[in-house]
Amino acid sequence: MKKGLLLPILVALVLLAFGRGIWALGEKSLWWDESLSLHRAQGSLEYVLSNKIVLTDGVTDIPTIDNHPPFYFLSLWAALRLFGQSEFALRYVSLGFSVLLVPLLYLTGRRLVDEQAGIAAAALGALSPMYLWYGQEARMYAMLATMSLLSFYCLVRAFFHYGEVSVPRRRWPWIVAYIVTAVGLVLIHYLSALLIVFELVALGWFLIRRSGRRRTIGLTIAAVVVGLVPLLAYAWTVLPHRAVPGLSFVSLWVLLRDLLNSFSLGLSVDVGNWYVLLVDLFFLMMVFIGFAALIRPTAPRRWRGAGWLLAGYLFVPIALVYLLSFFRPAYMTSRHLIFVSPAFSLLVAVGLTRWRGRSLGIVTLGAVVMLVGIGYSTASYFDATAYVKPDHRAWGCLLY
């Protein structure tokens, strides 16, 4: 790809993500979870930080603990005071993070693999039906996906020189940035700590294997742990230890099938349809082709490191959530693991860009099938009545 085309293509993809996200942004009514976001953000700064939601009928107040930490709601608290309380204004924070994810996918793909993988990953991010869905929802999930990738990118910039572990002195700003984003990520959603577990294990592995810069890696691990321990201790004390409505044990097959479809075609398709399964399988094929291309024996050493990093980013938190579910159900829907979806997009992007010659036709066919599926899901999201949010606005107006 010509260097002069990279910037215009990336700008076009960012504009595409923004245009899709802003289209009809305020037309759908707030649904129940979004109304809880509005309620919490309407309160004082102290109320937002209290992690409480006070339910009231005008006579009796019932304080409850919100299962989500405060960082997203602080952003929403500021947005409300700047832009107002319309559905459009409430969702603008999520839209902003879904758009920021596009250039961040490009930067990460370029850093770990090459320019082509970066552009392909950015295109997948700009077209993703899942990011469209949560980019138009006043909840923390678009922010969670973007900040998880930012944490991973800072880790790569701080400790991996194009896939190979390296910690020169001039990377201290990236090390500080990684510590801040890793701790900040858990302030968005507690389950994202599972990604930090993988990142710290990866650093620990290199701490054992490397003879140089051990002190830097060790101090980074210690700083992240010190930042996380009080947050996770607080979460342990306030989150319910009994069964939670909507949370139940799910089999590994159900969990993986749900994640594959959500990361590929989003939530606006019926997973029971054969053609949806077909498109999902094309995405899965590209994930494995991308991983195999990166770790093959003849691949550059830096690619092999990138392949294992991306595989760990994607699969380790999924495995940990499944294991955790044997003790306490932790999986409700794919949104709770949206923080690993950028790794999925990056591996698919590598799969789409590594093939030449006779294999190019097969990959081109796969890309066309994937684009048709994305288009179908996007059209369903905007037009199908099955994916219209419950009209809480209408019954609220009726009551008042």
Kinemage of the C-alpha trace (Angstrom):
@kinemage 1
@onewidth
@group {chain A} dominant
@subgroup {mainchain}
@vectorlist {calphas} color= white
{ca met a 1} P 0.000 0.000 0.000
{ca lys a 2} L 1.342 3.401 -0.984
{ca lys a 3} L 2.366 5.586 1.928
{ca gly a 4} L 0.442 8.554 0.565
{ca leu a 5} L -2.824 6.620 0.712
{ca leu a 6} L -2.577 5.533 4.354
{ca leu a 7} L -3.658 8.782 5.979
{ca pro a 8} L -6.626 9.446 3.641
{ca ile a 9} L -7.853 5.863 4.105
{ca leu a 10} L -7.551 6.076 7.884
{ca val a 11} L -9.354 9.443 7.970
{ca ala a 12} L -12.094 7.971 5.776
{ca leu a 13} L -12.507 5.019 8.150
{ca val a 14} L -12.733 7.327 11.171
{ca leu a 15} L -15.368 9.413 9.381
{ca leu a 16} L -17.226 6.235 8.438
{ca ala a 17} L -17.309 5.098 12.064
{ca phe a 18} L -18.515 8.535 13.153
{ca gly a 19} L -21.146 8.743 10.414
{ca arg a 20} L -22.590 5.293 11.189
{ca gly a 21} L -22.574 6.016 14.890
{ca ile a 22} L -24.191 9.435 14.763
{ca trp a 23} L -26.936 8.290 12.390
{ca ala a 24} L -30.198 8.156 14.400
{ca leu a 25} L -28.161 8.374 17.612
{ca gly a 26} L -30.976 9.942 19.606
{ca glu a 27} L -33.984 8.341 17.935
{ca lys a 28} L -34.188 5.164 19.978
{ca ser a 29} L -35.545 5.524 23.485
{ca leu a 30} L -33.369 4.883 26.522
{ca trp a 31} L -33.785 1.340 27.773
{ca trp a 32} L -33.631 0.293 31.425
{ca asp a 33} L -29.851 0.096 31.874
{ca glu a 34} L -29.397 3.424 30.109
{ca ser a 35} L -31.937 4.990 32.435
{ca leu a 36} L -29.798 3.820 35.369
{ca ser a 37} L -26.809 5.552 33.752
{ca leu a 38} L -28.834 8.739 33.478
{ca his a 39} L -30.034 8.469 37.066
{ca arg a 40} L -26.536 8.017 38.439
{ca ala a 41} L -25.025 10.782 36.297
{ca gln a 42} L -27.772 13.229 37.283
{ca gly a 43} L -26.640 13.150 40.904
{ca ser a 44} L -23.880 15.076 42.567
{ca leu a 45} L -20.234 14.166 42.094
{ca glu a 46} L -20.286 12.575 45.532
{ca tyr a 47} L -23.314 10.486 44.521
{ca val a 48} L -21.564 9.263 41.358
{ca leu a 49} L -18.486 8.239 43.351
{ca ser a 50} L -20.551 6.505 46.036
{ca asn a 51} L -21.308 3.572 43.696
{ca lys a 52} L -24.894 3.656 44.905
{ca ile a 53} L -28.240 3.943 43.148
{ca val a 54} L -31.084 5.140 45.331
{ca leu a 55} L -34.438 3.796 44.165
{ca thr a 56} L -37.421 5.798 45.337
{ca asp a 57} L -41.166 6.007 44.912
{ca gly a 58} L -41.209 9.566 46.230
{ca val a 59} L -41.846 8.391 49.789
{ca thr a 60} L -39.375 5.601 50.540
{ca asp a 61} L -35.724 5.566 49.468
{ca ile a 62} L -34.004 2.222 48.918
{ca pro a 63} L -30.199 2.472 48.471
{ca thr a 64} L -28.646 -0.226 46.287
{ca ile a 65} L -25.067 -0.912 45.208
{ca asp a 66} L -24.286 -0.402 41.534
{ca asn a 67} L -22.314 -3.345 40.133
{ca his a 68} L -20.206 -1.013 37.993
{ca pro a 69} L -17.322 1.234 39.118
{ca pro a 70} L -17.538 5.013 38.644
{ca phe a 71} L -15.179 6.012 35.805
{ca tyr a 72} L -17.722 5.867 32.975
{ca phe a 73} L -20.340 7.634 35.063
{ca leu a 74} L -17.901 10.439 35.822
{ca ser a 75} L -17.550 10.967 32.069
{ca leu a 76} L -21.316 10.908 31.689
{ca trp a 77} L -21.714 13.303 34.625
{ca ala a 78} L -19.526 15.825 32.795
{ca ala a 79} L -21.267 15.230 29.446
{ca leu a 80} L -24.700 15.896 30.954
{ca arg a 81} L -23.584 19.276 32.211
{ca leu a 82} L -22.048 20.165 28.848
{ca phe a 83} L -24.572 18.791 26.371
{ca gly a 84} L -27.838 18.253 28.262
{ca gln a 85} L -29.899 15.143 28.985
{ca ser a 86} L -31.286 14.148 25.594
{ca glu a 87} L -30.767 10.604 24.311
{ca phe a 88} L -28.374 12.046 21.719
{ca ala a 89} L -26.256 13.814 24.352
{ca leu a 90} L -26.202 10.817 26.701
{ca arg a 91} L -24.888 8.499 24.000
{ca tyr a 92} L -22.285 10.866 22.616
{ca val a 93} L -19.632 9.674 25.106
{ca ser a 94} L -20.014 6.096 23.865
{ca leu a 95} L -19.938 7.248 20.248
{ca gly a 96} L -16.694 9.105 20.882
{ca phe a 97} L -14.979 6.035 22.300
{ca ser a 98} L -16.228 3.787 19.479
{ca val a 99} L -14.708 6.224 16.958
{ca leu a 100} L -11.406 6.463 18.873
{ca leu a 101} L -11.136 2.683 18.693
{ca val a 102} L -10.615 2.861 14.901
{ca pro a 103} L -7.241 4.719 14.836
{ca leu a 104} L -6.132 2.780 17.911
{ca leu a 105} L -6.712 -0.512 16.074
{ca tyr a 106} L -4.611 0.833 13.223
{ca leu a 107} L -1.762 1.871 15.517
{ca thr a 108} L -1.747 -1.473 17.324
{ca gly a 109} L -1.899 -3.506 14.116
{ca arg a 110} L 0.901 -1.470 12.569
{ca arg a 111} L 3.029 -1.773 15.682
{ca leu a 112} L 2.638 -5.532 16.035
{ca val a 113} L 2.503 -6.568 12.365
{ca asp a 114} L 2.491 -3.986 9.558
{ca glu a 115} L 0.559 -1.159 7.885
{ca gln a 116} L -1.780 -3.479 5.991
{ca ala a 117} L -2.849 -5.309 9.133
{ca gly a 118} L -3.375 -1.969 10.851
{ca ile a 119} L -5.619 -0.612 8.078
{ca ala a 120} L -7.604 -3.864 7.900
{ca ala a 121} L -8.126 -3.822 11.683
{ca ala a 122} L -9.249 -0.188 11.541
{ca ala a 123} L -11.724 -1.072 8.774
{ca leu a 124} L -13.156 -3.905 10.859
{ca gly a 125} L -13.511 -1.543 13.809
{ca ala a 126} L -15.235 1.105 11.695
{ca leu a 127} L -17.708 -1.438 10.273
{ca ser a 128} L -18.257 -3.557 13.397
{ca pro a 129} L -21.965 -4.031 14.200
{ca met a 130} L -21.050 -4.667 17.838
{ca tyr a 131} L -19.220 -1.356 18.169
{ca leu a 132} L -22.124 0.362 16.407
{ca trp a 133} L -24.553 -1.136 18.943
{ca tyr a 134} L -22.593 -0.112 22.010
{ca gly a 135} L -21.451 3.158 20.456
{ca gln a 136} L -25.140 4.092 20.473
{ca glu a 137} L -25.797 3.036 24.047
{ca ala a 138} L -25.354 5.121 27.190
{ca arg a 139} L -23.385 2.436 28.989
{ca met a 140} L -19.691 1.816 29.571
{ca tyr a 141} L -19.036 -0.908 26.997
{ca ala a 142} L -17.681 1.188 24.094
{ca met a 143} L -15.361 2.913 26.563
{ca leu a 144} L -14.347 -0.484 27.940
{ca ala a 145} L -13.350 -1.849 24.520
{ca thr a 146} L -11.317 1.244 23.650
{ca met a 147} L -9.576 1.542 27.007
{ca ser a 148} L -8.685 -2.155 27.027
{ca leu a 149} L -6.944 -1.733 23.676
{ca leu a 150} L -5.247 1.426 24.938
{ca ser a 151} L -3.921 -0.520 27.936
{ca phe a 152} L -2.616 -3.255 25.628
{ca tyr a 153} L -1.085 -0.716 23.227
{ca cys a 154} L 0.726 1.051 26.080
{ca leu a 155} L 2.019 -2.325 27.255
{ca val a 156} L 3.333 -3.082 23.778
{ca arg a 157} L 4.940 0.340 23.402
{ca ala a 158} L 6.523 0.106 26.843
{ca phe a 159} L 7.911 -3.417 26.727
{ca phe a 160} L 7.836 -4.891 23.235
{ca his a 161} L 9.861 -3.575 20.349
{ca tyr a 162} L 7.734 -4.865 17.467
{ca gly a 163} L 6.955 -8.083 19.304
{ca glu a 164} L 10.314 -8.575 21.038
{ca val a 165} L 10.698 -7.635 24.686
{ca ser a 166} L 12.751 -4.467 25.056
{ca val a 167} L 12.739 -1.708 27.665
{ca pro a 168} L 14.961 1.241 26.713
{ca arg a 169} L 15.020 4.198 29.061
{ca arg a 170} L 13.073 6.474 26.738
{ca arg a 171} L 9.983 4.302 27.178
{ca trp a 172} L 9.285 5.424 30.722
{ca pro a 173} L 6.354 7.607 29.572
{ca trp a 174} L 4.759 4.503 28.049
{ca ile a 175} L 5.371 2.517 31.227
{ca val a 176} L 3.624 5.196 33.293
{ca ala a 177} L 0.822 5.311 30.738
{ca tyr a 178} L 0.429 1.534 30.976
{ca ile a 179} L 0.180 1.590 34.774
{ca val a 180} L -2.444 4.350 34.665
{ca thr a 181} L -4.546 2.707 31.935
{ca ala a 182} L -4.350 -0.742 33.537
{ca val a 183} L -5.659 0.543 36.859
{ca gly a 184} L -8.131 2.857 35.122
{ca leu a 185} L -9.531 -0.032 33.104
{ca val a 186} L -10.747 -1.769 36.260
{ca leu a 187} L -12.461 1.489 37.239
{ca ile a 188} L -14.656 1.001 34.159
{ca his a 189} L -15.585 -2.668 34.638
{ca tyr a 190} L -14.351 -5.071 37.294
{ca leu a 191} L -14.136 -8.082 34.951
{ca ser a 192} L -11.480 -6.279 32.912
{ca ala a 193} L -9.074 -7.229 35.707
{ca leu a 194} L -8.880 -10.580 33.894
{ca leu a 195} L -7.102 -8.862 31.001
{ca ile a 196} L -4.664 -7.242 33.419
{ca val a 197} L -3.997 -10.703 34.863
{ca phe a 198} L -2.865 -11.865 31.423
{ca glu a 199} L -0.739 -8.759 30.884
{ca leu a 200} L 0.983 -9.168 34.238
{ca val a 201} L 1.602 -12.878 33.605
{ca ala a 202} L 3.169 -11.962 30.248
{ca leu a 203} L 5.401 -9.428 31.978
{ca gly a 204} L 6.248 -11.960 34.679
{ca trp a 205} L 7.259 -14.487 32.040
{ca phe a 206} L 9.657 -12.015 30.497
{ca leu a 207} L 10.890 -11.014 33.946
{ca ile a 208} L 11.995 -14.608 34.474
{ca arg a 209} L 13.468 -15.093 31.020
{ca arg a 210} L 15.267 -11.767 30.547
{ca ser a 211} L 18.544 -10.892 32.174
{ca gly a 212} L 18.255 -7.145 31.583
{ca arg a 213} L 15.711 -4.584 32.730
{ca arg a 214} L 14.317 -6.919 35.396
{ca arg a 215} L 14.015 -4.082 37.861
{ca thr a 216} L 11.890 -2.025 35.448
{ca ile a 217} L 9.540 -4.903 34.708
{ca gly a 218} L 9.315 -5.853 38.391
{ca leu a 219} L 8.508 -2.299 39.465
{ca thr a 220} L 5.809 -2.056 36.796
{ca ile a 221} L 4.167 -5.268 37.966
{ca ala a 222} L 4.330 -4.084 41.573
{ca ala a 223} L 2.821 -0.692 40.729
{ca val a 224} L -0.126 -2.244 38.875
{ca val a 225} L -0.754 -4.761 41.663
{ca val a 226} L -0.649 -2.020 44.315
{ca gly a 227} L -3.163 -0.027 42.293
{ca leu a 228} L -5.487 -2.969 41.682
{ca val a 229} L -5.575 -4.644 45.105
{ca pro a 230} L -7.664 -1.971 46.885
{ca leu a 231} L -10.053 -1.717 43.907
{ca leu a 232} L -10.621 -5.456 43.771
{ca ala a 233} L -10.900 -5.670 47.565
{ca tyr a 234} L -13.585 -2.988 47.438
{ca ala a 235} L -15.377 -4.855 44.647
{ca trp a 236} L -15.275 -8.052 46.713
{ca thr a 237} L -16.895 -6.343 49.688
{ca val a 238} L -19.713 -4.566 47.810
{ca leu a 239} L -20.645 -6.926 44.979
{ca pro a 240} L -23.295 -9.549 45.825
{ca his a 241} L -22.027 -13.028 46.669
{ca arg a 242} L -25.426 -14.653 46.169
{ca ala a 243} L -27.036 -15.577 42.854
{ca val a 244} L -27.749 -12.523 40.713
{ca pro a 245} L -30.796 -12.427 38.408
{ca gly a 246} L -29.684 -12.888 34.800
{ca leu a 247} L -26.426 -14.586 35.763
{ca ser a 248} L -26.253 -18.365 35.520
{ca phe a 249} L -23.674 -20.925 34.521
{ca val a 250} L -23.284 -21.251 30.754
{ca ser a 251} L -21.490 -24.022 28.926
{ca leu a 252} L -18.248 -23.291 27.137
{ca trp a 253} L -19.945 -23.940 23.779
{ca val a 254} L -22.705 -21.382 24.453
{ca leu a 255} L -20.186 -18.826 25.684
{ca leu a 256} L -17.882 -19.231 22.668
{ca arg a 257} L -20.779 -19.260 20.178
{ca asp a 258} L -22.175 -16.061 21.675
{ca leu a 259} L -18.805 -14.310 21.620
{ca leu a 260} L -17.988 -15.405 18.071
{ca asn a 261} L -21.264 -14.068 16.724
{ca ser a 262} L -21.118 -10.833 18.727
{ca phe a 263} L -17.538 -10.040 17.729
{ca ser a 264} L -18.296 -10.897 14.087
{ca leu a 265} L -21.830 -9.659 13.349
{ca gly a 266} L -22.945 -8.012 16.553
{ca leu a 267} L -26.242 -8.429 18.353
{ca ser a 268} L -28.608 -7.593 15.501
{ca val a 269} L -28.775 -11.032 13.870
{ca asp a 270} L -30.418 -14.333 14.782
{ca val a 271} L -27.683 -16.834 15.667
{ca gly a 272} L -30.054 -19.651 14.781
{ca asn a 273} L -29.923 -18.860 11.058
{ca trp a 274} L -27.562 -21.004 8.979
{ca tyr a 275} L -26.272 -18.069 6.963
{ca val a 276} L -25.329 -16.228 10.158
{ca leu a 277} L -23.348 -19.273 11.260
{ca leu a 278} L -21.665 -19.381 7.848
{ca val a 279} L -20.439 -15.780 8.126
{ca asp a 280} L -19.345 -16.326 11.737
{ca leu a 281} L -17.278 -19.307 10.590
{ca phe a 282} L -15.537 -17.156 7.976
{ca phe a 283} L -14.540 -14.759 10.750
{ca leu a 284} L -13.324 -17.660 12.890
{ca met a 285} L -11.331 -19.038 9.970
{ca met a 286} L -9.596 -15.678 9.572
{ca val a 287} L -8.746 -15.627 13.296
{ca phe a 288} L -6.946 -18.960 13.025
{ca ile a 289} L -5.317 -18.076 9.690
{ca gly a 290} L -4.066 -14.837 11.245
{ca phe a 291} L -2.702 -16.592 14.318
{ca ala a 292} L -1.070 -19.341 12.238
{ca ala a 293} L 0.514 -16.734 9.933
{ca leu a 294} L 2.058 -14.936 12.885
{ca ile a 295} L 3.491 -17.953 14.725
{ca arg a 296} L 4.634 -20.067 11.759
{ca pro a 297} L 8.331 -21.056 11.998
{ca thr a 298} L 9.319 -18.951 8.978
{ca ala a 299} L 7.625 -15.795 10.291
{ca pro a 300} L 9.775 -12.966 11.635
{ca arg a 301} L 10.527 -13.350 15.321
{ca arg a 302} L 8.633 -10.173 16.183
{ca trp a 303} L 5.501 -11.593 14.523
{ca arg a 304} L 5.673 -14.730 16.644
{ca gly a 305} L 5.714 -12.608 19.781
{ca ala a 306} L 2.783 -10.566 18.460
{ca gly a 307} L 0.803 -13.736 17.686
{ca trp a 308} L 1.087 -15.082 21.218
{ca leu a 309} L 0.327 -11.680 22.737
{ca leu a 310} L -2.858 -11.325 20.686
{ca ala a 311} L -3.924 -14.902 21.405
{ca gly a 312} L -3.454 -14.336 25.129
{ca tyr a 313} L -5.335 -11.023 24.960
{ca leu a 314} L -8.286 -12.796 23.321
{ca phe a 315} L -8.438 -16.214 24.953
{ca val a 316} L -7.038 -15.916 28.496
{ca pro a 317} L -9.826 -13.642 29.862
{ca ile a 318} L -12.448 -15.849 28.175
{ca ala a 319} L -10.980 -18.940 29.818
{ca leu a 320} L -10.804 -17.199 33.199
{ca val a 321} L -14.447 -16.076 32.996
{ca tyr a 322} L -15.478 -19.651 32.208
{ca leu a 323} L -13.465 -21.045 35.120
{ca leu a 324} L -14.797 -18.350 37.443
{ca ser a 325} L -18.343 -19.355 36.493
{ca phe a 326} L -17.883 -22.691 38.255
{ca phe a 327} L -17.622 -20.766 41.541
{ca arg a 328} L -19.780 -17.733 40.809
{ca pro a 329} L -21.549 -17.139 37.480
{ca ala a 330} L -19.848 -14.149 35.861
{ca tyr a 331} L -21.107 -14.179 32.264
{ca met a 332} L -24.425 -12.669 31.219
{ca thr a 333} L -23.878 -11.530 27.623
{ca ser a 334} L -20.979 -10.786 25.295
{ca arg a 335} L -20.827 -7.166 26.466
{ca his a 336} L -19.073 -8.350 29.632
{ca leu a 337} L -16.162 -9.558 27.501
{ca ile a 338} L -16.174 -6.780 24.919
{ca phe a 339} L -12.763 -5.769 26.265
{ca val a 340} L -11.150 -8.711 24.394
{ca ser a 341} L -12.903 -7.970 21.090
{ca pro a 342} L -10.080 -5.737 19.733
{ca ala a 343} L -7.756 -8.766 19.750
{ca phe a 344} L -10.351 -10.648 17.681
{ca ser a 345} L -10.432 -7.822 15.111
{ca leu a 346} L -6.635 -7.673 14.963
{ca leu a 347} L -6.284 -11.425 14.335
{ca val a 348} L -8.998 -11.323 11.665
{ca ala a 349} L -7.168 -8.408 10.043
{ca val a 350} L -3.922 -10.384 9.947
{ca gly a 351} L -5.764 -13.332 8.396
{ca leu a 352} L -7.178 -11.086 5.679
{ca thr a 353} L -3.833 -9.541 4.752
{ca arg a 354} L -1.329 -12.418 4.912
{ca trp a 355} L -2.394 -14.383 1.846
{ca arg a 356} L -1.210 -14.088 -1.749
{ca gly a 357} L -1.325 -16.082 -4.992
{ca arg a 358} L -3.861 -18.888 -5.283
{ca ser a 359} L -5.069 -18.374 -1.727
{ca leu a 360} L -5.973 -14.769 -2.478
{ca gly a 361} L -9.212 -15.781 -4.218
{ca ile a 362} L -10.426 -17.730 -1.180
{ca val a 363} L -9.624 -14.865 1.171
{ca thr a 364} L -11.317 -12.392 -1.183
{ca leu a 365} L -14.443 -14.548 -1.205
{ca gly a 366} L -14.326 -14.700 2.592
{ca ala a 367} L -13.970 -10.922 2.819
{ca val a 368} L -16.982 -10.427 0.528
{ca val a 369} L -19.093 -12.836 2.592
{ca met a 370} L -18.032 -11.040 5.782
{ca leu a 371} L -18.904 -7.618 4.317
{ca val a 372} L -22.327 -8.848 3.207
{ca gly a 373} L -22.939 -10.189 6.713
{ca ile a 374} L -21.844 -6.915 8.292
{ca gly a 375} L -24.139 -4.988 5.950
{ca tyr a 376} L -27.067 -7.274 6.770
{ca ser a 377} L -26.504 -6.915 10.513
{ca thr a 378} L -26.146 -3.127 10.261
{ca ala a 379} L -29.374 -2.801 8.262
{ca ser a 380} L -31.176 -5.009 10.794
{ca tyr a 381} L -29.924 -2.872 13.656
{ca phe a 382} L -31.400 0.294 12.167
{ca asp a 383} L -34.579 -1.116 10.593
{ca ala a 384} L -35.696 -4.396 12.196
{ca thr a 385} L -38.315 -3.974 14.932
{ca ala a 386} L -36.764 -6.856 16.885
{ca tyr a 387} L -33.801 -4.621 17.774
{ca val a 388} L -35.696 -1.483 18.741
{ca lys a 389} L -35.119 -0.550 22.382
{ca pro a 390} L -38.201 -0.589 24.670
{ca asp a 391} L -39.894 2.820 24.503
{ca his a 392} L -39.429 3.925 28.121
{ca arg a 393} L -39.682 7.538 26.967
{ca ala a 394} L -43.295 7.039 25.842
{ca trp a 395} L -44.589 5.454 29.027
{ca gly a 396} L -42.643 8.011 31.071
{ca cys a 397} L -44.429 10.816 29.218
{ca leu a 398} L -47.733 9.016 29.769
{ca leu a 399} L -47.162 8.793 33.529
{ca tyr a 400} L -46.284 12.484 33.807
